[in-house]
Every structure is written in structure tokens, then in C-alpha cells.
């Protein structure tokens, strides 16, 4: 009971952070869209694909959080979903400012969505974390390499949120795996590595022209993403301390 209360307190803190960020975002307002944006065609195609990935409604994740029975965690998940929707909105506005259209779907997003929806909350979060970790490296490259002030501003806003999303999901995974036996945890971590590596290679290949335009080679992108994951995986899937 004490441990459950500590976990609930942690998610109450997360909900507070998300709420505080929402208030700050409302007070600061959007970037100045009127100045327009400039996207290399390869980068525009890449941003279109990430915009699709950010645009889900989050209903399935929210429903699974509700079934988990912790209303405090569910409230935090709802706020997380709102941030993801805001990312989709920001990317859509950026594309519009650069004279580009959004796209309705992309095969990589369809694969991730189907995989996540087929799983329970714990495994869905593992898949979602793969997307979040890849996104951290992508938005960092977009921020640092675009050479366009509006793109840099949008990427920096999203990156700031993504840095918070990873520890939020890590907290929940840590609680979910706390009482799982060691062999099962090791198997889950190995499977997670396989999924992350595969997804990273696919993104590096699919977005290679954009990454190159942003000054980041496919090899650098893969190495940075795997390096980040190596610091996260052991903290997310571990026994109770």
C-alpha cells in the first residue's frame, strides 16, 4: 500500500507538470507563423511523416490507462495526449507556413499504431517509448540543422516536451515491471532492444535524405538513438529497489 501511494504521488506530480506546461504554453502563445518558413523538399516530406505520427487521438492509450485503475495516472496520460496533439498542430502549422501540405497517412505510422493497439498497457508503453526516443533524436536534428528560424523554434518547443515524456513513461514502466521475475524482465528488455533497433534503422533509411540535409548522417542518427536507449532501458525495466 505504501509503494502504491508513492507511485500515485509520482503521477500526481507528473499531472502537475503537464498542467503547468499547458499554462505556460498558453501564456507564451505560438511562434510567429506570419514570418513564414523554409523547408528543403526532403525535410518537408520528413516533417509530413512525423506530423502524421503525432496526430493520433490517444483514445486507445487513455482507455488502457483507465482500465489500469489509477485515476491519477489516467489524468496524467490525458495531459500527455494533449501535448502530442499540440505537436501535430505545430507541425501542421509549420508545413503550412512553408507552403507545404499535410498528408493523411504513412505506412510506418500505421504499423506502429496497429502494434500498439494489439497490446496491453505495459507493452503499448514499450512501443510508444520507442517512438519517443527516436523522436528525441529527430527533433534535435531538426532544431539544430534546419537553418530556418521558424522550423528551429517549432522543433525546440516539441523537443522540450519530448524530454519530459520519456521519464514520464519510464516511471510507469518501472512500476509495471517492478514485480516481474528476472528472466521475464531480461526477455522483455531484449525484445525491446530488437524493436528499438529495427525502428531506428527504418527511420534512418526512410528519413535519410532529410537527415543528410540537416547535417546528420544515418549512422550518426542510429548511433545517437541507440546510445540514448542504452541509458533508459535499464532504468525502465528493473526489479523493485
Residue pairs with C-beta under 8 A, 6 or more apart in sequence:
3 178
3 240
7 70
7 171
7 175
8 70
8 72
8 73
10 171
11 70
11 72
11 73
11 75
11 76
11 171
11 172
12 72
12 76
14 76
14 168
14 171
15 72
15 75
15 76
15 79
17 164
18 76
18 79
18 80
18 82
18 83
19 79
21 83
21 161
21 164
22 79
22 82
22 83
25 86
30 90
30 93
31 90
31 150
31 153
31 154
31 157
32 150
33 93
33 96
33 97
33 150
35 97
35 149
35 150
36 97
36 98
36 150
37 94
37 97
37 98
37 148
37 150
37 151
38 98
38 147
38 148
38 150
38 151
39 47
39 94
39 95
39 98
39 100
39 146
39 148
39 151
40 210
40 213
42 209
42 210
42 212
42 213
43 142
43 146
43 151
43 210
43 213
43 214
44 95
44 98
44 100
45 209
45 210
46 207
46 209
46 210
46 211
47 91
47 94
47 95
47 100
47 142
47 210
48 95
48 100
48 101
48 102
48 103
48 106
49 103
49 106
49 108
49 109
49 206
49 207
50 91
50 135
50 138
51 88
51 91
51 92
51 95
51 102
51 103
52 102
52 103
52 104
52 105
52 106
52 109
53 106
53 108
53 109
53 112
53 131
53 135
54 84
54 85
54 87
54 88
54 91
55 85
55 88
55 92
56 84
56 113
57 81
57 85
58 77
58 78
58 80
58 81
58 84
58 85
60 116
60 117
60 124
61 77
61 81
61 116
61 121
61 124
61 128
62 74
62 77
62 78
62 81
64 120
64 121
64 124
65 73
65 74
65 77
65 121
66 74
67 121
68 74
68 121
73 172
76 168
80 165
80 168
83 161
83 165
86 161
87 158
87 161
90 154
90 157
90 158
91 102
91 154
91 158
92 102
93 154
94 150
94 151
94 154
95 101
95 102
97 150
98 148
98 150
98 151
108 202
108 203
108 206
112 127
112 131
112 199
115 127
116 124
116 127
116 128
117 124
119 127
121 176
122 173
122 176
122 177
125 169
125 172
125 173
125 176
126 173
126 188
126 192
126 195
127 195
128 169
129 166
129 169
129 170
129 173
129 232
129 236
130 192
130 195
130 196
130 199
131 199
132 162
132 165
132 166
132 169
133 166
133 196
133 225
133 228
133 229
133 232
134 196
134 199
134 200
134 203
134 225
135 158
135 162
136 159
136 162
136 163
136 166
136 225
136 228
137 221
137 224
137 225
137 228
138 203
138 207
138 221
139 155
139 158
139 159
139 162
140 155
140 159
141 211
141 214
141 215
141 216
141 221
142 151
142 155
142 214
143 151
143 152
143 155
143 156
143 159
144 152
144 214
144 215
145 213
145 214
145 215
145 216
146 152
146 155
146 214
166 232
169 236
170 232
170 235
170 236
173 236
173 237
174 235
174 236
174 237
174 238
177 185
177 188
177 236
177 237
177 238
177 239
178 238
178 239
178 240
179 239
179 240
180 188
180 239
182 239
185 237
185 238
185 239
188 237
189 233
189 234
189 237
192 233
192 237
193 229
193 233
196 225
196 226
196 229
196 233
197 226
200 221
200 222
200 225
200 226
201 222
203 221
204 211
204 218
204 221
204 222
205 218
208 218
211 217
211 218
211 221
212 218
